Amino acid sequence: MNVRFVTTKGDLITAQAVQGARLLEVAQAAGMPLEGTCEGQMACSTCHVIVSPDWFEKLSPASADEEDMLDLAAGVTRTSRLACQIELSGELDGLTVKIPTIARDMQFG
């Protein structure tokens, strides 16, 4: 399956993913600047992405804990989610997400 990332410069990067993978893992493998400091434990907001409105309603709803973490992220929008909380399924083939302008990733400075 494919996942599409829109970079902060507006470039479109398509990455291959397997069903069941977390979006954070796919993003990191594709070189996206998402740190994921807590390694998917939902204890930070460093994997914040903005889901394309066309895809947002296809995702499972965010939990209250995820919503709380999103309150800490910079540049949050109505379609913001934590990439660590998005498990990819066949219905999400072609999912498009935007990397926020302000992304925190200590690995890339």
VEXDREN-2710 file (C-alpha; in Angstrom, 1 decimal):
% VEXDREN-2710
k/r/px/py/pz
1/MET/0.0/0.0/0.0
2/ASN/1.0/3.6/-0.5
3/VAL/1.1/6.6/1.9
4/ARG/1.8/10.1/0.6
5/PHE/3.5/12.8/2.6
6/VAL/3.4/16.5/1.7
7/THR/6.7/18.0/3.0
8/THR/7.0/21.5/4.5
9/LYS/8.3/22.6/1.1
10/GLY/5.2/21.2/-0.7
11/ASP/6.9/18.2/-2.2
12/LEU/4.9/15.0/-2.5
13/ILE/6.7/11.9/-1.3
14/THR/5.1/8.5/-1.8
15/ALA/6.2/5.7/0.6
16/GLN/5.4/2.0/0.6
17/ALA/3.8/0.6/3.7
18/VAL/2.4/-2.7/4.9
19/GLN/-0.9/-3.2/6.5
20/GLY/-0.7/-3.0/10.3
21/ALA/2.3/-0.6/10.3
22/ARG/2.0/2.6/12.3
23/LEU/2.2/5.8/10.2
24/LEU/5.1/7.0/12.4
25/GLU/7.3/4.1/11.4
26/VAL/6.5/4.6/7.7
27/ALA/7.2/8.3/7.9
28/GLN/10.5/7.8/9.6
29/ALA/11.5/5.2/7.0
30/ALA/10.7/7.7/4.3
31/GLY/12.9/10.3/5.9
32/MET/10.1/12.6/7.2
33/PRO/11.2/14.8/10.1
34/LEU/9.0/13.2/12.8
35/GLU/10.9/12.3/15.9
36/GLY/8.4/10.2/17.8
37/THR/10.4/10.8/21.1
38/CYS/8.1/8.5/23.1
39/GLU/8.4/5.8/20.5
40/GLY/4.6/5.6/20.0
41/GLN/3.6/5.6/23.7
42/MET/1.5/8.8/23.2
43/ALA/3.6/10.7/25.8
44/CYS/4.6/13.5/23.4
45/SER/3.5/15.3/20.3
46/THR/6.6/15.0/18.1
47/CYS/4.8/12.9/15.5
48/HIS/2.1/15.4/14.8
49/VAL/0.8/15.3/11.2
50/ILE/-2.1/17.0/9.4
51/VAL/-4.3/14.5/7.7
52/SER/-5.8/15.5/4.3
53/PRO/-9.5/16.3/4.9
54/ASP/-10.4/13.7/2.3
55/TRP/-8.9/11.0/4.5
56/PHE/-9.6/12.3/8.0
57/GLU/-13.0/10.8/8.3
58/LYS/-11.7/7.4/7.3
59/LEU/-9.5/7.2/10.4
60/SER/-10.6/5.8/13.8
61/PRO/-11.5/8.7/16.1
62/ALA/-8.7/10.1/18.2
63/SER/-8.8/9.0/21.9
64/ALA/-9.1/11.6/24.7
65/ASP/-5.4/11.0/25.5
66/GLU/-4.4/11.7/21.9
67/GLU/-6.5/14.9/21.9
68/ASP/-4.6/15.9/25.1
69/MET/-1.3/15.3/23.4
70/LEU/-2.3/17.3/20.3
71/ASP/-3.0/20.2/22.6
72/LEU/0.8/20.4/23.1
73/ALA/1.7/20.3/19.3
74/ALA/2.5/23.4/17.3
75/GLY/0.3/24.3/14.4
76/VAL/-2.6/22.0/15.2
77/THR/-5.5/21.9/12.8
78/ARG/-9.0/20.3/12.8
79/THR/-7.4/17.3/11.0
80/SER/-4.3/16.9/13.1
81/ARG/-3.4/13.5/14.5
82/LEU/-0.4/11.7/16.0
83/ALA/1.2/9.5/13.5
84/CYS/2.0/6.9/16.2
85/GLN/-1.8/6.4/16.7
86/ILE/-2.6/5.7/13.0
87/GLU/-2.5/2.0/12.2
88/LEU/-2.5/1.5/8.4
89/SER/-5.2/-0.7/6.9
90/GLY/-6.2/-1.5/3.4
91/GLU/-8.9/1.3/3.5
92/LEU/-6.0/3.8/4.0
93/ASP/-4.2/2.9/0.8
94/GLY/-3.2/6.3/-0.6
95/LEU/-3.5/8.2/2.7
96/THR/-2.1/11.7/2.4
97/VAL/-0.7/13.6/5.3
98/LYS/1.1/16.9/5.6
99/ILE/4.2/17.4/7.7
100/PRO/3.5/20.5/9.8
101/THR/5.7/23.6/9.2
102/ILE/7.0/23.3/12.7
103/ALA/8.2/19.8/13.2
104/ARG/10.3/18.7/16.2
105/ASP/13.0/16.2/15.3
106/MET/16.2/16.2/17.3
107/GLN/17.7/13.6/14.9
108/PHE/17.7/16.1/12.1
109/GLY/18.3/19.3/14.1
END
